[in-house]
């Protein structure tokens, strides 16, 4: 039976575990072990050995990221740890599952990470729309203070930590690491030039480490069970389990905690139950809205960080969005690009102007006003808005589904332009 450390305490349809219930289930043992038996560097070493890679989309090794944080008595204080819970990627809802279903796990992971970094203050930066998660996280933080896991001199260790829940004002840009820090400071969320990196000059100019919710939740299990155990949970080089999700016209849309490296075919056919009657699989975005499409011939590819790039895509958040044969791919891409254009912070010209132009061009094609030269315009934008052309990854991410869509669905685009209408509209 597959171990499911991240979701073992989640009781669908019920309130999450209280502090006492969570402790009886083994909760906060990693905090006790860390502060009593391990040096901060020892915690970081365990996370490195476990090969915990960031579950927010980039896949950067968490332990390596932590090792960039300056340590020692001369470090400017306070030092910060931030849980990035601004889950606004279309198609993604895995972090919501963890925060609503087991908020103490999020708090525990943040405490252990903060101890490894010797942080003084931790923030959970939460998406505004996640109101049930907000209420449950607030209660979990309060109970953690009452239980002695937060505050001064935690468990007699001499180290203390304060934790705050910050509810975001909203915008996709707040999920970008430096944009999130600006928003935490009360400013407009825009990306910062790097270097300097937040690890040395972050929140209010102090050293700051930020990790995704799912990444943070992996940490207690690594401390409790060891890096070898965590690595063996995965099916390939990437370690641990992963919360995968599927949305679209499948029989059972939803989420599942499975070994890292589970194939897209297994997710779609076994767990999501295959396509609904009358629908056929055509393509999918494997990791949320900012990942390139995969086709039926790619379904046996392991859903991990290293395998999907070999077929031209990325793992991203691991949340699959299915495109069926009765949905217009041009309309789907228009919907995505309108979202990205609306969510651009406007800080750099290529993103601010290019995404709006992309959306307008797609809208013209979808509404039957497209011209043959429009495809060249779209192709040019996938270059002009590509990596290295903007301050952050919002625009390059927006171009990934468009670039692959122009490659795989070229005939659909050309038919829209030739017939001056969308073939899927009656």
C-alpha positions as CSV (number, residue, x, y, z in Angstrom):
1,X,0.0,0.0,0.0
2,X,1.3,3.4,-0.9
3,X,2.3,5.6,2.1
4,X,0.5,8.9,2.2
5,X,2.3,11.0,4.8
6,X,1.0,14.3,3.6
7,X,-2.7,13.4,3.6
8,X,-3.0,10.6,6.2
9,X,-4.7,13.0,8.7
10,X,-7.2,14.5,6.3
11,X,-10.8,13.5,6.9
12,X,-12.9,14.6,4.0
13,X,-16.1,16.4,5.1
14,X,-14.9,16.7,8.7
15,X,-13.0,19.4,10.7
16,X,-9.2,19.0,10.7
17,X,-7.5,17.4,13.7
18,X,-7.3,19.6,16.9
19,X,-3.9,20.0,18.5
20,X,-4.5,17.1,20.9
21,X,-5.7,14.8,18.1
22,X,-2.8,15.9,16.0
23,X,-0.3,15.2,18.8
24,X,-1.8,11.7,19.3
25,X,-1.3,11.1,15.6
26,X,2.4,11.9,16.0
27,X,2.2,15.6,15.3
28,X,4.9,18.0,16.4
29,X,7.3,15.1,17.0
30,X,9.6,16.6,14.4
31,X,9.7,19.9,16.3
32,X,10.7,18.0,19.5
33,X,13.3,16.0,17.6
34,X,14.7,19.1,15.8
35,X,15.1,21.5,18.7
36,X,16.2,18.8,21.2
37,X,18.4,16.5,19.2
38,X,19.5,18.3,16.0
39,X,21.6,21.4,15.3
40,X,20.0,23.7,12.7
41,X,22.6,22.6,10.1
42,X,21.7,19.0,10.8
43,X,18.0,19.7,9.9
44,X,19.1,21.3,6.6
45,X,21.4,18.4,5.9
46,X,18.5,15.9,6.3
47,X,16.4,17.9,3.9
48,X,19.2,18.0,1.4
49,X,19.8,14.2,1.7
50,X,16.1,13.6,1.2
51,X,16.2,15.5,-2.1
52,X,13.1,17.5,-1.2
53,X,12.4,19.6,-4.4
54,X,10.1,22.6,-4.4
55,X,6.5,21.7,-5.1
56,X,5.5,25.2,-6.1
57,X,6.5,24.8,-9.7
58,X,10.2,25.4,-10.0
59,X,11.5,22.2,-8.4
60,X,14.5,23.8,-6.8
61,X,16.0,21.6,-4.0
62,X,14.7,23.0,-0.7
63,X,17.8,22.0,1.4
64,X,20.1,23.7,-1.1
65,X,18.0,26.9,-1.0
66,X,18.2,26.8,2.8
67,X,22.0,26.5,2.7
68,X,22.1,29.9,0.9
69,X,20.7,31.6,4.1
70,X,23.4,33.4,6.1
71,X,23.9,31.9,9.6
72,X,25.7,33.0,12.7
73,X,25.7,35.8,15.3
74,X,26.4,38.6,12.8
75,X,23.2,38.0,10.7
76,X,20.9,41.0,10.5
77,X,17.7,40.4,12.5
78,X,14.9,39.5,12.4
79,X,15.3,36.7,10.0
80,X,12.2,35.4,8.2
81,X,10.6,32.2,6.8
82,X,7.6,32.5,4.6
83,X,5.2,29.9,3.5
84,X,3.9,30.8,0.0
85,X,0.2,29.9,0.0
86,X,-0.9,32.2,-2.7
87,X,-2.2,29.4,-4.9
88,X,-3.6,31.3,-7.9
89,X,-2.3,29.1,-10.8
90,X,-5.4,28.1,-12.8
91,X,-6.0,24.4,-12.3
92,X,-4.1,24.2,-9.0
93,X,-5.8,23.4,-5.7
94,X,-3.3,21.0,-4.0
95,X,-2.2,23.5,-1.3
96,X,-5.8,24.2,-0.4
97,X,-6.3,20.5,0.3
98,X,-3.4,20.6,2.8
99,X,-4.3,23.8,4.5
100,X,-8.0,23.0,4.9
101,X,-7.4,19.3,5.7
102,X,-4.4,19.4,8.0
103,X,-3.4,23.0,9.0
104,X,-1.2,21.8,11.9
105,X,1.0,20.0,9.4
106,X,1.7,23.3,7.6
107,X,2.4,25.0,11.0
108,X,4.7,22.2,12.1
109,X,6.6,22.2,8.8
110,X,7.1,26.0,9.0
111,X,8.4,25.7,12.6
112,X,11.0,23.0,11.7
113,X,12.1,25.0,8.6
114,X,12.4,28.2,10.7
115,X,14.5,26.3,13.3
116,X,16.8,25.1,10.5
117,X,17.3,28.7,9.4
118,X,17.2,30.1,12.9
119,X,14.4,32.4,11.8
120,X,12.8,34.7,14.3
121,X,9.4,35.2,12.5
122,X,7.4,33.1,10.1
123,X,4.6,34.2,7.9
124,X,2.0,32.1,6.0
125,X,1.1,34.2,3.0
126,X,-2.4,33.0,2.0
127,X,-4.6,33.6,-1.0
128,X,-7.5,35.9,-0.2
129,X,-10.2,33.5,-1.5
130,X,-9.2,30.7,0.8
131,X,-11.5,31.6,3.7
132,X,-11.9,28.1,5.2
133,X,-8.1,27.7,5.1
134,X,-7.7,31.0,6.8
135,X,-10.0,30.2,9.7
136,X,-8.3,26.8,10.2
137,X,-4.8,28.1,10.0
138,X,-5.6,30.8,12.5
139,X,-6.9,28.2,14.9
140,X,-3.9,25.9,14.4
141,X,-1.4,28.8,15.0
142,X,-3.3,29.7,18.2
143,X,-3.2,26.1,19.4
144,X,0.5,25.8,18.6
145,X,1.2,28.9,20.8
146,X,-0.9,27.3,23.6
147,X,0.9,24.0,23.2
148,X,4.4,25.7,23.5
149,X,5.4,25.1,19.9
150,X,5.5,28.8,19.1
151,X,6.6,31.8,21.2
152,X,9.7,32.2,23.3
153,X,12.0,29.4,24.4
154,X,10.2,26.7,22.4
155,X,10.3,23.4,24.4
156,X,13.1,24.8,26.6
157,X,15.5,25.1,23.6
158,X,16.3,28.8,24.0
159,X,15.1,29.4,20.5
160,X,11.8,31.2,19.8
161,X,9.6,31.9,16.8
162,X,6.5,34.0,16.2
163,X,4.2,33.1,13.4
164,X,1.6,35.2,11.6
165,X,-1.1,34.5,9.0
166,X,-1.2,37.2,6.3
167,X,-4.2,37.1,4.0
168,X,-3.3,38.4,0.6
169,X,-5.2,41.2,-1.1
170,X,-5.1,39.0,-4.2
171,X,-3.4,38.9,-7.6
172,X,-1.5,36.1,-9.3
173,X,1.6,38.2,-9.0
174,X,1.6,37.8,-5.3
175,X,2.7,34.2,-5.7
176,X,6.0,35.3,-7.3
177,X,8.5,35.1,-4.5
178,X,9.7,38.7,-4.5
179,X,6.3,40.1,-5.5
180,X,5.0,38.3,-2.4
181,X,7.6,40.0,-0.2
182,X,6.6,43.4,-1.6
183,X,2.9,42.6,-0.8
184,X,3.9,41.4,2.7
185,X,5.5,44.8,3.3
186,X,2.3,46.5,2.2
187,X,3.5,47.6,-1.2
188,X,2.2,46.8,-4.7
189,X,3.3,43.3,-5.7
190,X,6.0,43.7,-8.3
191,X,9.1,41.6,-8.9
192,X,12.4,42.7,-7.6
193,X,15.7,42.8,-9.5
194,X,18.0,39.9,-8.6
195,X,20.7,40.0,-7.2
196,X,20.4,40.6,-4.3
197,X,18.4,37.5,-3.7
198,X,15.8,37.2,-0.8
199,X,18.0,34.7,1.0
200,X,20.3,37.6,2.0
201,X,18.1,40.7,1.4
202,X,14.5,39.8,1.5
203,X,11.5,40.9,3.6
204,X,12.3,44.4,5.0
205,X,15.8,44.0,3.8
206,X,16.5,41.0,6.1
207,X,17.4,37.4,5.2
208,X,14.3,35.5,4.0
209,X,13.5,32.0,2.8
210,X,10.2,31.2,1.1
211,X,8.8,27.7,0.4
212,X,5.6,26.4,-1.1
213,X,2.9,24.8,1.2
214,X,3.4,21.3,-0.1
215,X,7.2,21.6,0.2
216,X,6.9,22.8,3.8
217,X,4.6,19.9,4.7
218,X,7.2,17.4,3.5
219,X,9.7,18.6,6.1
220,X,8.3,17.0,9.3
221,X,8.1,13.6,7.7
222,X,11.8,13.8,6.6
223,X,12.8,14.6,10.1
224,X,10.7,11.9,11.7
225,X,11.4,9.1,9.2
226,X,14.8,10.0,7.7
227,X,16.0,10.9,4.2
228,X,16.3,7.3,2.9
229,X,12.6,6.6,3.7
230,X,11.6,9.8,1.9
231,X,13.6,9.0,-1.2
232,X,12.2,5.5,-1.5
233,X,8.7,6.9,-1.7
234,X,9.3,8.2,-5.2
235,X,9.4,5.9,-8.2
236,X,12.5,7.5,-9.8
237,X,15.2,10.0,-9.1
238,X,12.7,12.5,-7.6
239,X,11.8,11.7,-4.0
240,X,8.7,11.6,-1.9
241,X,5.0,11.6,-2.7
242,X,3.2,14.3,-4.7
243,X,-0.3,15.6,-4.5
244,X,-1.5,15.3,-8.1
245,X,-4.8,16.6,-9.4
246,X,-6.9,16.3,-12.5
247,X,-9.6,18.7,-13.8
248,X,-11.6,18.7,-17.0
249,X,-14.1,16.3,-18.6
250,X,-13.0,13.2,-16.7
251,X,-15.2,10.9,-14.7
252,X,-13.7,11.7,-11.3
253,X,-11.9,15.0,-11.2
254,X,-10.0,15.4,-8.0
255,X,-6.7,15.0,-6.2
256,X,-4.6,12.1,-5.0
257,X,-1.4,11.7,-3.0
258,X,0.8,9.3,-5.0
259,X,4.5,8.4,-5.5
260,X,6.5,11.0,-7.3
261,X,6.9,9.8,-10.8
262,X,3.4,8.4,-11.2
263,X,2.5,8.5,-15.0
264,X,-0.1,10.8,-16.5
265,X,-1.8,7.7,-17.9
266,X,-2.3,6.2,-14.4
267,X,-3.6,9.5,-13.1
268,X,-6.1,9.9,-15.9
269,X,-7.3,6.4,-16.4
270,X,-7.1,4.8,-13.0
271,X,-7.6,7.6,-10.5
272,X,-9.6,10.1,-12.6
273,X,-11.6,7.2,-14.1
274,X,-10.9,8.1,-17.7
275,X,-12.8,10.5,-19.9
276,X,-16.6,11.1,-19.5
277,X,-18.9,9.4,-22.0
278,X,-18.9,11.2,-25.3
279,X,-15.5,12.8,-24.7
280,X,-12.0,11.8,-25.9
281,X,-8.7,12.9,-24.6
282,X,-6.9,15.3,-26.9
283,X,-4.1,16.9,-24.8
284,X,-3.4,18.2,-21.3
285,X,-1.5,20.8,-19.4
286,X,0.3,18.6,-16.9
287,X,1.3,21.1,-14.3
288,X,-1.2,23.9,-14.3
289,X,-1.9,26.7,-16.8
290,X,1.7,27.8,-17.3
291,X,3.0,24.5,-18.6
292,X,3.2,23.2,-22.2
293,X,0.7,20.7,-23.6
294,X,1.3,17.0,-23.6
295,X,-0.4,14.7,-26.2
296,X,-1.7,11.1,-26.0
297,X,1.7,9.7,-26.9
298,X,3.2,11.3,-23.9
299,X,0.8,9.8,-21.3
300,X,3.3,7.1,-20.1
301,X,5.8,9.8,-19.1
302,X,6.4,9.9,-15.4
303,X,5.0,13.0,-13.8
304,X,8.3,14.2,-12.2
305,X,10.7,17.1,-12.6
306,X,13.2,15.4,-15.0
307,X,10.9,13.3,-17.2
308,X,8.4,15.8,-18.5
309,X,11.0,18.2,-19.9
310,X,12.1,15.3,-22.2
311,X,8.7,15.5,-23.9
312,X,8.7,19.3,-24.0
313,X,6.7,20.1,-20.8
314,X,7.2,20.6,-17.1
315,X,5.8,19.2,-13.9
316,X,4.8,22.6,-12.5
317,X,2.3,22.1,-9.7
318,X,1.4,18.6,-10.9
319,X,-2.2,19.5,-11.5
320,X,-3.4,18.3,-14.9
321,X,-5.9,20.3,-17.0
322,X,-7.4,18.1,-19.6
323,X,-8.3,19.3,-23.1
324,X,-11.0,17.1,-24.7
325,X,-12.0,16.7,-28.4
326,X,-15.2,18.8,-27.9
327,X,-13.4,21.9,-26.5
328,X,-11.8,24.5,-28.8
329,X,-8.1,24.7,-28.2
330,X,-8.0,28.3,-29.4
331,X,-10.8,29.2,-27.0
332,X,-9.0,27.4,-24.2
333,X,-5.7,29.3,-24.9
334,X,-7.7,32.6,-25.1
335,X,-9.1,32.0,-21.7
336,X,-5.7,31.4,-20.2
337,X,-4.0,34.3,-21.9
338,X,-6.8,36.7,-20.8
339,X,-6.1,35.5,-17.2
340,X,-2.4,36.1,-17.5
341,X,-2.8,39.5,-19.2
342,X,-5.2,40.6,-16.4
343,X,-2.8,39.4,-13.7
344,X,0.3,41.1,-15.1
345,X,1.6,43.6,-12.6
346,X,2.7,45.9,-15.4
347,X,6.2,46.3,-14.1
348,X,7.9,45.5,-17.4
349,X,6.9,46.4,-20.9
350,X,7.0,43.0,-22.6
351,X,4.6,41.5,-20.1
352,X,2.4,44.5,-19.7
353,X,1.9,45.1,-23.5
354,X,2.7,41.7,-24.9
355,X,0.2,39.7,-22.9
356,X,-2.6,42.1,-23.7
357,X,-1.7,42.0,-27.4
358,X,-1.6,38.2,-27.3
359,X,-5.0,38.0,-25.7
360,X,-6.5,40.5,-28.3
361,X,-5.0,38.5,-31.2
362,X,-6.4,35.2,-29.9
363,X,-9.8,36.8,-29.3
364,X,-9.9,38.1,-32.9
365,X,-9.1,34.5,-34.2
366,X,-11.7,32.9,-32.0
367,X,-14.4,35.4,-33.0
368,X,-13.7,35.0,-36.7
369,X,-11.8,38.2,-37.2
370,X,-8.4,36.6,-37.6
371,X,-5.9,37.2,-40.4
372,X,-3.2,34.8,-41.7
373,X,-0.5,37.1,-40.3
374,X,-1.9,36.7,-36.8
375,X,-0.1,33.4,-36.3
376,X,3.2,35.0,-37.0
377,X,2.3,37.7,-34.4
378,X,1.6,35.0,-31.8
379,X,4.8,33.1,-32.6
380,X,6.8,36.3,-32.3
381,X,5.3,37.0,-28.9
382,X,6.3,33.5,-27.6
383,X,9.9,34.7,-28.3
384,X,9.6,38.3,-27.2
385,X,8.0,37.3,-23.9
386,X,10.2,34.3,-23.3
387,X,12.8,33.6,-20.6
388,X,15.2,36.4,-20.0
389,X,13.0,39.1,-21.5
390,X,11.0,40.0,-18.4
391,X,11.6,40.6,-14.7
392,X,9.8,37.4,-13.6
393,X,8.4,34.2,-15.0
394,X,4.8,35.3,-15.4
395,X,5.0,36.1,-19.1
396,X,7.3,33.3,-20.1
397,X,5.0,30.9,-18.2
398,X,2.0,32.3,-20.1
399,X,3.8,31.6,-23.4
400,X,4.4,27.9,-22.6
401,X,0.9,26.7,-23.4
402,X,0.6,29.1,-26.3
403,X,3.9,28.0,-27.9
404,X,2.9,24.3,-27.6
405,X,-0.6,25.1,-28.7
406,X,0.6,26.7,-31.9
407,X,2.7,23.6,-32.5
408,X,0.1,20.9,-31.8
409,X,-3.1,22.7,-32.9
410,X,-1.9,24.6,-36.0
411,X,-4.7,23.2,-38.1
412,X,-7.3,24.5,-35.6
413,X,-5.9,28.0,-35.8
414,X,-5.7,28.0,-39.5
415,X,-9.3,26.7,-39.8
416,X,-10.5,29.5,-37.5
417,X,-8.8,32.1,-39.8
418,X,-9.9,30.4,-43.1
419,X,-13.5,29.9,-42.2
420,X,-13.9,33.2,-40.2
421,X,-15.5,31.4,-37.3
422,X,-14.9,29.0,-34.5
423,X,-15.8,25.4,-35.6
424,X,-16.9,24.5,-32.1
425,X,-19.6,27.2,-32.0
426,X,-23.0,26.3,-33.4
